[in-house]
Structure formats: C-alpha cells, structure tokens
Amino acid sequence: MKLARNMKLLRHEMRITQEKMAEKCDVSRSTLAKWESELAIPDIYMIDRIAGIFNVTLDELVRGEGEGKLDEKELIYGKIEEV
C-alpha cells in the first residue's frame, strides 16, 4: 500500500522518529508502527492530519500523486529497500 510506504518515506525524510510522529498524531508508537507496516490503516481524519504534518496533499500521501514531491523520493526509497 502506498500510504504506508509514503508515510514512512516522508517521516524518514523529515528525520522524525516513530515516537515523535506518534506524539504529533496523538497516538501510541505501536499504532504508528502498525500503520507503516500495513497492519492497520488510519482513519480519513488522521490521514488528513498526517498530510498536514508532512505538508503534502492527500493524493500525494495516499497515492503518491500530485505535485510530484514523492516521485523521485519513491525511486530512491525503492533502491534503498532493495539493498
């Protein structure tokens, strides 16, 4: 799922730990970890909040579409995961 991958990618880019991101979202670190590992999905209100934290649109966060901010990062992240 692109949402989980994009959340993790943007969090890493902003150098925010899971603990700090969980605080910003007012959830536990384990909840955030579940979102990033696709074991759970945040509700639409939380997804909107997360998009605001990362300063991206909902489309960019959920589908990786929009202004193109994630396109190049996604390619880089994919190469990192392959290593």
Secondary structure, DSSP 8 states (H G I E B T S, - for coil): -HHHHHHHHHHHHTT--HHHHHHHHTS-HHHHHHHHTTS----HHHHHHHHHHHT--HHHHHHS-SSSHHHHHHHHHHHHHH-
